[in-house]
Amino acid sequence: MTYAVDRVWEELAYVAYYLHWDLDKILDLEHPVRNRVIGEIGKIHTRFTDES
């Protein structure tokens, strides 16, 4: 199974923006782990947005 290149770049940018991780660190994550990190970032972002 291949993963869309554009989608990978979206995930990289999202994690890099919120966690300030470098590209190599993000790419080292297995896909399910990266998706989990993205989900958790989204929950935190939503919670902070709702509180302000």
PyMOL commands that set and color helices and strands:
alter all, ss='L'
color gray80, all
select helices_A, chain A and resi 5-19+23-27+31-51
alter helices_A, ss='H'
color red, helices_A
deselect
rebuild
show_as cartoon
